[in-house]
Amino acid sequence: MLLIALAMAAEPALPPPQPMFAEISRDPITDEVKAFAIQQDGMNRISIGCDPTRFDGLRVTLNSNRWLGRGEPIVGARGLTYRFDDAPPHRMLWLFHDRSARIFLRRNVRTFVRWLAASQHLSFRTSDVEEHRLDIAIRLTDTREPLLRVLEACGADRVREQAFPDA
């Protein structure tokens, strides 16, 4: 009886995440390239990519199924703590909007992508709109090829060289 109760109380195992995938498209009129590498894990997602019709350079965006707490009133940025695998946690400024956050300073994207390419797990700690602590975990699978394809499509040679020195 005790074993049955313990088995029922245990959290069910999460299904494995789908491998990271790349979405790349070219505008038929302007030839502008839009490209994103996306890792979905349950209801959470991390994406890296470019869309010259909406923003300059690469963008790293975290999407959650929960409403995230807002950033500072003027720019919308605030600190977000993240950790790759068993490395020490880092804190940097991210821009928050509803259920998403993106890296605030473009110079930080390069280092983040380098870590992303070499890791199996990514954890975030932030707060939701009611200021409750919120931990988000994303399992990273098969990141190399999609990231390489997107970095090449986006013309992000310096990021590609730093993240994949052997490519």
Residue, then its C-alpha position, 0 to 999 in steps of 0.5 A: m500500500l505504501l509503495i502504491a501511495l509513493a508511486m502515485a505521489a511521484e511526479p510523472a517523467l517528462p517526455p524528452p524534448q524535441p531536438m532543436f530545429a531551424e526555421i529559415s525563410r527568404d523574402p521573395i521580393t527583398d531577399e531578406v533572410k529570417a532565421f531562428a533556431i528553436q528549442q522547445d521543452g514543454m511549454n517553454r522555449i528558447s530561440i536564437g535568430c534574426d529578422p531584419t524586418r523587425f530588429d538588427g542582428l541576433r536576438v535571444t528570446l525566452n518564451s514561457n507559459r507563465w506571465l513574467g514580471r515586468g522590467e523597469p518602467i522606462v526600458g523594461a529591462r531587469g536582471l534575469t539569472y540563468r545557468f548552463d548545466d553545472a556552470p556557475p549562474h550568471r545574471m544579466l539584463w533582459l527585456f521583459h514583455d508579457r510571457s517573453a524576455r530577450i537579452f538586452l545588450r547585443r554584446n551578451v548574445r555571443t557568449f550566451v550562444r557559445w554556452l548554449a551550443a556546448s550545454q545540455h541544460l539551461s535553467f532560468r530564475t525570475s519572477d512572475v507578474e505577482e512576484h512569485r519565484l519562477d524557475i524555468a528549465i529547458r533541456l537542450t538537444d541536438t543544438r549544433e546543426p540548427l545553430l550553425r545553419v541559423l548563424e550562417a543564414c544571419g551572417a553572424d560569422r563572429v558569433r559562429e566562430q566563437a561558438f563553434p571554433d572547429a566549424 
